[in-house]
Amino acid sequence: MLPIPTRTAVAVFFAVLVCLVVGALAGSLAATVVGATGMIGLAAALAATMPVGRRVRRQRLEFAWWLGHGDPGAGGGAVVPGAPFDVRCFMRHRGTEPLLLASLEPIVPGGATRVDDEADSLALAASARTEFTFRFVAPAVGRVVLHGLAVTLHGPLGLFAVPLYFPNPLVIKVLPQAAARMPTQARVMPGLPVERSGAALLAPHGGGTELRELREMRPGDPFKSIAWKPSARRGKLLVREVDQEVQETRYVVLDVSGTMRGGEPGRRKLDHAIEAVAAEARRTLASGDRFGVITVDGRVLAHVAPRDGAAHVLRVFDALLAATEVVDQDLTDVDDDEVCAIVGRYVRQQDGVDFSVAPSGRPGSGAWNVSLLVRHVGKALAAEEAKEEPVVASSPATAMLRRFCRVRGIPLPYRPDPRDGSKGPGLAASLRELVQKSLGPMSITVITDLDGLGDPAPLVAAVKLLRLHGHDVTFVVPDGPSFASAPRTPLEKDLFEVYARGERRRAEEMRVLLAPMGISLTIAAASDAPAMLLWKATNRRGGRARVAVGA
């Protein structure tokens, strides 16, 4: 790249320009000589700066960076939203002369914010390795990609600088807050693996089967539960009621459509819901129960079957993380040509390879050589993608380009609204799928904002089917106005009030439809703590399942 003038060079240029103008208008020989000398000096400085970039490249500057696992603020190795994390770097200079790099700028487009107080200049000693650190904060769960490091190298007198770029993608997964509080191992469940669900959701505390009370026999009590010796002493039939540990199956159906994604990262309804689901998964698995999750946007995007054990929480986290980096054609607001252009421009900037082809056949800003671009992207994916994740696309070529966008953290605009009224049928289909695959009663929580739901009949019918099969169902609806920015102008206040009324009306209409089935609907505000949101919504109470067993 050509050298760029610094502020000093710009000031000198205007100064000598004034001298030349004054010399020409006033006929001053001294002013003309000073101006001409200044121009010659600027030209000489520019000429001396031109070979600096080539000289540095010949000296082979080596740059690398990595995530500082275990450092303070790294969450014990997990990067979580709102907590600073460190990226350790080193620069190896193989030349014989010291260098001064200025304007160090990590390229992180929209994924994280730099919060360190490090100086923007770095002195490199000759034939030495220099280490330094950047500190970032991620606003929300997702994939953060540091694409490279941009620096400038000043020439003689500091009048011109040569921009340098070190492409070196570093992918960092930002996990939910629950990852920073994960216990070292899950509690081992000593009780019976009995599936249980109902209006009173029970946590399996206590040790084994314990006597709770002796009571009179009531119609419906099993005959084998009669305590014969106490009954003989009292002269009436008594049964033993005991506390027994049971293992629950918890499911969360999460709406990840475009209406859940509006707002700034970290303050979106989807971000709040992801944190709530992750916290509930950690709590459920730590208590020995089973947990599963489904993400839905018109169709099922990810389905993690319910299991127990500490390792299962990582599968849940992966499904939640995948909801933040969707690149499928039917869910994004860009077509194949736009995706090709996005990837082509990125490769040109990142790798220095231009695959654009003008109508004349020469590289330019026209069409793209898709076959060569796909081949280049395929090589990068083979080296970086550990597992080939499926992508919905019109062709294998565009599927590879979309996968490349996901791996490199290139954001594709998400479709803002559900199309063709697919939101309600999609949620209903996911609930019917649970009916088909379940082996016993489960506790199911549906998280959706109801925006763009359309006709609620399919969803209500699916909920009725779940209730007929003995499943407990609860709804959690994010309160849209609490996640929106506060209005400032009178017009914004009026629009905000209309929006808030629409949100309340949708929630109330759904509450009326669900109430006859004994299903609760909870409104979740942005101020509600995600760690306790689903616990409160389902009214879980500590205790033991009460059953009557034989003596």
Secondary structure as UniProt FT lines:
FT   STRAND          4..5
FT   HELIX           7..26
FT   HELIX           29..49
FT   TURN            50..51
FT   HELIX           52..58
FT   TURN            59..60
FT   STRAND          62..67
FT   TURN            69..70
FT   TURN            72..73
FT   TURN            76..77
FT   TURN            81..82
FT   STRAND          85..93
FT   STRAND          99..107
FT   STRAND          113..114
FT   STRAND          121..124
FT   TURN            126..127
FT   STRAND          128..137
FT   STRAND          142..154
FT   HELIX           156..158
FT   STRAND          160..174
FT   HELIX           177..181
FT   STRAND          202..204
FT   STRAND          210..216
FT   TURN            219..220
FT   HELIX           223..225
FT   HELIX           228..234
FT   STRAND          238..244
FT   STRAND          249..255
FT   HELIX           258..260
FT   TURN            265..266
FT   HELIX           269..286
FT   TURN            287..288
FT   STRAND          290..296
FT   STRAND          300..307
FT   TURN            310..311
FT   HELIX           312..322
FT   TURN            323..324
FT   TURN            329..331
FT   HELIX           336..350
FT   STRAND          356..357
FT   TURN            359..360
FT   STRAND          367..368
FT   HELIX           370..384
FT   HELIX           396..407
FT   TURN            408..409
FT   TURN            420..421
FT   HELIX           423..437
FT   STRAND          443..447
FT   TURN            451..452
FT   HELIX           457..468
FT   TURN            469..470
FT   STRAND          472..478
FT   HELIX           480..483
FT   HELIX           490..514
FT   HELIX           515..517
FT   STRAND          520..524
FT   TURN            526..527
FT   HELIX           530..537
FT   TURN            538..539
FT   STRAND          541..543
FT   STRAND          545..548
//
